[in-house]
Amino acid sequence: MHASSLSRRSVLAGTAVAAAAVSLPLTQGRAQAAATPATSGYRWRNAVQGGTGFITGVLFHPSVRGLAYLRTDIGGAYRWDERSGRWIPLTDHLGWDDWNLLGVEAMAVDPAHPDRVYLSLGTYAQSWAGNGAVLRSEDRGATWQRTDLTVKLGANEDGRGCGERLLVDPRDSDTLWLGTRHDGLLKSTDRGVTWKAASFPATPGATGQGITLLVAAGRSVYAGWGDSDGTSANLYRTADGTTWEAVPGRPTGIAAKVPVRAAYDRHTRELYVTYADAPGPNGQSDGSVHKLRTATGKWSEVTPVKPGGATGDGGTDSFGYGGVAVDARNPGTVVVSTNNRWSLVDTLYRTTDGGRSWTPLKDKAVLDVSETPYLKWGADKPKFGWWIQAVGLDPYDSRHVVYGTGATLYGTRDLKHWAPQIRGVEEASVRQLISPPSGEAHLLSGSGDIGVMYHERLTASPSRGMASNPVFGTATGLSLAPAKPSYVVRAGWGDNGNGAFSNDGGRTWAPFTAQPDVARSAPGPIATNADGSVLLWSFGTANPAYRSADNGAGWSEVASFPKGAVPVADPVDPTRFHAFDTTTGTLYASTDSGRTFTARATGLNSGDTEFQLVAVPGRSGDLWLSLKWNGLYRSTDGGATFTKVASCRASYTLGFGKAAEGASYPAVYMVGATETVTAVYRSDDEAKSWTRINDDRHQWGWIGAAITGDPRVHGRVYIATNGRGVQYGEPAR
């Protein structure tokens, strides 16, 4: 990915940042594309699924009733709007070049200034990822200013449920602290505009955890340390904002554990800390909860249930502890969560006496997931949760508790009845999109983790939940027969088969009777031909593709199909398939229903790992080849020859929709660049000219997986995002 560019930069000697002195209404401030601006504008919304991703943090504002913030590992941050009962996305303005900033490492609010909010952004800390950034807002995230860091953050790496790693100093609202994974502690004395390395007594190790949490306790600040070797400290504090020291009297048994979360009870002056033997969300098998009386330095263990007991089925009840929240109204009332407790399922424990006794909230919980039925995961009822590292307790309502899971945010107002409190949050990483030409649903989607969904309405989570029989964790392929749109096939990662078909447009499914052996280890893209009589299934660069002519009952190897290619069916002629081999830059075609493939166009650009070959609906032999680095090419002779589309500089994903009134050719939709700006474009004249249809407020980071227009509604387009679900746009009327 390209490095981000801002309208103004300054390099500050001796600091760890390049400060961007820009104040923009949710925009990067980049120049507009040299394409025709949308005359009427577009309205953008999510196709509702409801959550679908890991909620890594939730933060109630301590001074404002009804104000809260939420963060995700790859899908940005949100603010709760009490009036509408919805979460408002705050980072959709981050564009293509800033894809790595859609992961939110930490959040912070200022108790003394309710309108101020801060975010530290950076999805990956690997060498191939860009540096992190800090966003700061004076109006609750309506507008932002940004400072680019020279260090990397890791919102989608191990330890992403720890925190918060960002904090406004309790002694001075102008001072902020930022804990990093590899670069120690950073400090800002100008409300996040500039940052310098702060003196800190611990040295970063190789675990990639570093400072796991920052929390205010009175006028002191405590920092959790995730790189302890078992002999060094894992909890530090400063009372003066300058000198840090190890907290003395560390309890036995936590020397090598990771401090995951901490919360301070101002009434009792006690700091509660959750620990685990790994940062999570995976890999934890042991953990505990301790409290520190900050006035005296006395530690006490208050672990609700110690891991390691029997599960009743011969297994071991292994888990760690994750989230913790204190009740601002009632001294000694605390809620903590277990994490990675797969056998007996994760739970919340609540105490009203400072940890002397605990009540498990799961045991009497009544879960209502009618608003997001996919949470049943194909079972009769949902689980209480997993990956619970974010817990929040409303400072104005002691019975309002929320907790994040790997797929949603549950909330309660009475400590018994729980339901997703997730309206507005969409975090799916979407891989495939189909908009059928007929039938009830205008959209089918395939995503990471949550498989395929049938969207009978765009404004409500699919009533059938995620496609079952079988359930797939991640979808790898989705295809509809154009001449028989009731027939759909899908592929993905599943425990009970990796391929399935539907005869009712995707409402219900049945598994293939058989599947190639390689399907379990390497399921890939799948395609059905125009009339649904033949299937082609690809299994990566190390394996041949397979063909079925009996609806998945039997499969035969197709030796001449280019390994790793994506099969593309001709939308009119059932005997024709196509595939592009990026390793050689060759277009292959089959005219015998996928039995054999032969090379047609050669010498095309090779090595482009992000490419798409798309067949134009209703037209035989009309192919478009979208190449990330090399633009857009078109063939009208079934792939024998290709011509470069002059109006396009770069094309990342391409799709088609209903033609404009009076036009004979389908509307073309593209995520790409006509000149310099990567954006979403529509063409109603076969790509002779383009209109940009998104704007700087609606960019959603990396959106290169899939795009398709609606064949029944001109102007409507669906976009697959990597962490913001399915976005769909329509011309404003």
FENGI-V626799 format. One line per field, one symbol per residue. ss: DSSP state (h for helix, s for strand, l for the rest). phi: phi as a letter, one per 40 degrees, with the letter a starting at -180 (. if undefined). burial: I if it has 16 or more other C-alpha atoms within 10 Angstrom, else O. A space follows every 10 residues. Layout:
BEGIN
ss->???
phi->???
burial->???
END
This chain:
BEGIN
ss->llllllllls slllllssss ssssllllll lllllsslll lsssssslll slllssssss lllllllsss ssllllssss sllllssssl lllllhhhhh hllsssssss llssssssss slllllllll llssssslll lllssssssl llllllllll llsllsssll lllllssssl llllssssll lllllsssll llllllllll ssssssslls ssssslllll llllssssll lllsssllll lllllllsss ssssslllls ssssssllll llllllssss sssllllsss slllllllss lllllsslls ssssssllll lllssssssl lllllllsss slllllllss lllllsssll llhhhhllll llllllllll ssslllllll ssssllllss ssllllssss lllllsllss ssssllllll llssssslll ssssslllll lllllsllll lsssssssss sllsssssss ssssllllss ssllllllls slllllllhh hhlllsssll llllssslll llllssssll lllllsssll lllllllssl llllllssss sllllsssss lllllllssl llllllllll ssssslllll llssssslll ssssslllll llssllllls ssssssslll llllllssss sssllllsss ssslllllll ssllllllll llllllssss llssssssss lslllsssss sll
phi->.cccbbcaba cbcgbbabcb cbbbcfacgc ccccbccccb gbbbacccbg ggacccabbc ccbbcgbabb bbcbbgbabc bcccgbcbcb bccccdcbdc cccbcababb dcbdccabbb bicbbccccc ccabbbbbbg gcbbbbbccb bbbacbbdgc cchccbaccc caccbbbbcb cbbgbbbbbb fgcbbbcbca cbbdbccgbf ccabacbgcb bbbcbcbcch bccbababbb gbbbacccgd ccgbdbcccc aaabccccfb bcbcbacacg ccgcbaaabb bbcccbgcca cbccbcchcc cgbgcbcbab bbcaabccbb dgcabbbcag ccccgcabbb bbbggcabbc cccbcbcbbc cbccccfgcc accciafcbb bbbccbacbc bbacbcaabc abbbgbcbad bbdgcbbccc bbbbbccahc ccabbbbcgb gbbbccbcba ddccgcdbgc cbcbcbaaab cdcacccbba bicacbhbaa bbbbghcbbb cdcbaddccc bacbcbbbcd bgcbbbbbbg ccbccbbbbb ggcbbbcbcc ccdgcccbcc cbcccbbbab cccbgbcbbb bbggcbbbcb cbgcdbgccb babbccdgbc gcbbbbbdcb gbbbbbbggc abbccccbca bbababadcc dgcbbdcbba cabcbbccab bbbbbggcab bcbbaccbbg gcbccaaacc cbbcgcbbbc bbhbgccbbb dcb
burial->OOOIOOOOOO OOOOIIIIII OIOOOIIIIO OIIOIOIIOO IIOIIIIIII IIIIIIIIII IIOOOIIIII IIIIIIIIII OOOOOIIIII IIIIIIIIII IIIIIIIIII IOOIIIIIII IIIIIOOOII IIIIIIIOOI IIIIIIIIII IIIIIIIIII IIIIIIIIII OOIOIIIIII IIIIIIIIIO IIIIIIIIOI OIOIOOOIII IIIIIIIOOI IIIIIIIIOO OOIIIIIIOO IOOIIIIOOI OOOIIIIIII IIIIIIOOII IIIIIIIIII IIIIIIIIII IIIIOOOOIO IIIIOIIOOO OOOOOOIIII IIIIIIIIOO IIIIIIIIII IOOOIIIIII IIOIIOOIOI IIOOOOIIIO IIIIIIIIOO OOOIIIIIII IIIIIIOIIO IIIIIIIIII IIOOIOOIII IIIIIIIIII IIIIIIIOOO IIIIIIIIII IIIIIIOIOI IIIIIIIIII IIIIIIIIII IIIIIIIIII IIIIOOIIII IIIOIIIOIO IIOIIIOIII OIIIIIIIII IIIIIIIIII OOOIIIIIIO IIOOIOIIOI IIIIIIIIII IIIIIIIIII IIOOIIIIII IOIIIOIIII IIOIIIOIOO IIIIIIIOOI IIIIIIIIII IIIIIIOIIO OIOOIOIIII IIIIIIIIII OOOOIIIIII IIIIOOIIII IIIIIOIOII IIIIIIIIII IIIIIIIIII IOOIIIIIII IIIIIIIIII IOO
END
